[in-house]
């Protein structure tokens, strides 16, 4: 009879520094039963295997592998599985198991290290997956849905800036501009690329060039206003946000920019008034979920007024 299973039962128990009597008590069986399992005389009921595996911090599959070892805890075993497969479905159970250890308050230094590695690998997977999906949208072009196309380009540029590739976005967009693009969205992309990379002066410089070419593009003025705010040119920022609303009064981005500015300088009543305008408009157009989220922010603003 194959002894791999029984040998592993004994090996895992010894690696966890448990006696047969201790295992028997935890599993609610007799020490004699544990001994018979390890001697390959009898086998535990199949429904008992997950409980034994959890006790020894292994998976049920490990019982049938000659090279298996017991881990310090079950989270480390699940982390080892994820490290070998890098599959998202293996990340989830490992993540949940580490969270249990943290909640109990007994996570070790090595557990923290492994948990960090777990997220490091998953982060890289998510970044690669996001870029791949963004590229698929961009490859389909503007004809299918122009709004989604440009929003996706902006999202990819933001991601690139967060992973240290902001200059790539700037260079590729500059190339498009220098090749004579007459689409204001390309110019907005360049301004955004500079902003995402923290180059506000460059963003402002290109905003001025863009607005002279496309004076009636509302979105340009929002980026211009946000850039000016970052540079401390507050009056200029307000004038650009207001200009955006003159061109298109439904442009919520300009209203949000004004709200956050007024809250930062302590003019909560003005900010709250704009909150109410946005919420009313969202509800009128059927965006109840969005309105509910903004109502929470508006309530926080109102509380500051009443202090």
N, C-alpha and C positions, 0 to 999 in steps of 0.2 A: 504493500500500500504506500502511496506517495506520502512522504513525511514532511514536505515543505510547509504545509499548513501548520502541523503540530509543532514543528521546530520554530516557526515564526512566533507562535503563541508564547512559547517559553522565552524566546529571545526578546520579544517586545516587553514581556513582564519584567525580565531581569534588567533591561535597559531603563525601565521606569522605576527600578528599585522597589518593586512590590513583591510581597510573598504570595504564595498560593492562597493562604488564608485571607489576606487583605483583598485579593481579587474576588474571592468567593463571597466575602461580605458585601462588596460593592455591587456585585452582579446578582446577589440574592440566590446563590447556589452553594453547594457544599465544596469544601476544599478537595474532597475526593473526586468530585466532578471535574474540577479544574485540572487535577492531576491526570485524570483519564484523557482529557483533551490533549494535554501536552505529551502524553505517552502514545497518542494516536490510537487509543483503544476505542474511543467514541468521538463524535463530532458535536459541537454545539448546534442547537437549533438555528436555522438560517435567520430567523427573526432576531436572534441574539447578536448576530455579527455586527450590526451598526453600533450597538452599545459597547461591545468589546473594542471595536475600532476606535471609538471616541475615547475610551479609557486609556488606550495605548497611544493616542494621538497619531493614528494612521488612517488610511482608507481601507475599505473592505478588500479592495484589489490588492493591497499590500500583503495580505495574508498568503497570497499565492505566488509571490515573487521571492526568489532566493536571495536577492540583494537588498531587500527592504530593511529599513531601520525605523525605530521609534523616534519621534521628535519630542522636543521639550513640551510642546503643546500642539493642539490641533490646527491652530492658525498657521503655525510654521509649516506644517505638512501641506496645507492648502496653498500657502505661498509658494512652496517648492513646485507644486503642480502648475501654478500660473507662470512661474518663471520658465518652466520647460515648454509650455504651450503658447504663451502670450495671447491666449484667446480670451475675449471679454467675458464669456460665460464662466471662465475659471477665476476671473478677478472678483466677481460678485460674492461668491461664498467665502473667499479669503478675507475680503473687506469686512463682511458681516462678522466673521469670527474674531478679527482683531478689534472691532468695535465692542464686542462682548467683553474682551479682556480689559479694554480701556474703561468700560463702564464699571467693572468690578474693582478697578483701581490697583491692579497688580501686574501691570505691563512692564516687562523688563527692558533694559537698554537695547538688547539684541532684537527684541520684538519691535521696538520703535524703528530700529535701523531697517529691518525687513519690511515693515509697513511702509516706510519711506520708499524703499526700492520698488515695492508693489505699485505705488502711485506714480513713481518715475516712469516705469514701463508703460503703465496705462496712459499716462499723459502723452507719451510719444505716439502711442497708438491713436489716441484721440486727435492729436495734431495732424498726423498723416492722413487720417480718415477725413477730417474737416477740409484739408487742402484738396484732397481728391474730389470730394463732393462739390466744393466751390468751383473747382476747375471744370467739372462736368456742366455746371450751370453756365459758366462763362463761355465754354465751347459752343453751347447751343445758340449763343448770340442774343442780340437785342430784340429780334423780331418776335419771339414767342411771348415775352413779357419784359418790356424795357425797364419797368420799375424794379422787378426782381433782379434783373441783370446788374443794374448799378448798385443796388443794395448789397448784392453778393460780392461785387468788386471791392466795395468799402469794407465789408466784413473780412475779406481775405487780407486786405492791407492792414487792418487792425491786428489781425492774428500775426502777420509777418512782423509788425513792429514789436509785438510782445515776445517773439522768439528770436529777436536780434537780426531780422532780415528787412528792416524798414528801408534801408538804402536800396534794396532790390525794387521795392514798390516805387520809390522816388525815381530811380533810373528808368524803369520801364514806362512810367507815365510821362516823364520828361521827353522820352523818345517820341511818344505819340504826339505831344504838343509841338515839338520841334519839326515833326513831319507835316505840320500844318493843320492839325485837327481844328475843326470849326464847331465841334460839339461842346457846349458849355459843361457837360457832365465830365468830360475828360479833364477840364481845368479844375473842376471841383475835386476830382480824384487826386490831382496833384496837390492841391491845398490840403486835403485830408491826409495825404501821405506825409507831408511835412509836419502837420499837426500831430499825427500819431507818433512820429519820431521825435517829438518835442522841439522841433525847429519852428517856433512860432513866428520869428521875424521873417523867415523865408516864406512861411505860409501867408503872412500879411503882404509881403512883396508881390507874391503871385496873385493874391486876391485883388490887389489894386489893378494889376494888368488884366485880370479876367473881367472885372466889373466894368472896365472901360470898353471891353469888346462885347459884353453881354449885360447891358445895364438893366434889363427887365427880367433877369433870372432870379427869382426869389430865393432859391436855395443858396446862391452865392452869398447873399447878404447875411444869411444865418451863419455860415462859416466865417465870414468876415467879422461879424459881431462876436462870435465865440473866441476868435483869435485875438480881437482887440481886448476883450475882457481878460484873457490870459496875460496880455501885455500890460494891463493896468490902464488901458485907454477906455474908461468906462462910459463917458459921454458919447464917444464914437461908437462904442458897442451898442448902446441903446438906439442910436440913430440908425444903425444898420438893421437891427432887429425890427424896428418900426418900419423901415423901408420894405423889408420882406413882407410884413403884414399889409402894407399899402398895396403891394403887388398881388398878394394872395392872403386874404384874411383867415383862411382855413388852415394855414400852415402852423400846426401845433408846435413844431420844433422851435419856432421863434418865440412862442408864448412860454414854453418851458424854460428856454434860456433866460427870458426876462424874470420869470418866477424865481429861479435859482439865484439870479443876481440880487433881486430885491430881498430875498431871505438872507443872503450873505451879509447885506449891509443893514439888516434889521428893519426893513420896511415891510413888516409882515402883513399889514392891512392891504397894501397894494398887491402883494403877492397873493393873498387870499382871494382878492377880487378876481384875479386872473384864473386862479384855480377854479372858482365857481363858473366862470365863462366856459372853460374847457370841459368841465364835468357836464354842464347843461348841454353843450353841443354833442358830446359823446353819447349821452342818453338819448338825445333827439334823433341821432343817427343809428341807434340800436346797439351801440358798443357798451353794454352794461358791465361786462367784466372789466374792461379798461376803466370805466367810470368808477367802479368800486375800488380799484387799486388807487386811483387818484384821490378818491374821497378820504382815504386813510392819510395820505400826505397832506391834504388840505386841512384835515382835523388837527394834525400835528402843528400846522402853521397857525391855525386858529387858537390853539392852546397857548402859543407863545404870545399872541396878542392879548390874551386874557390874564397873563401873569402880572 
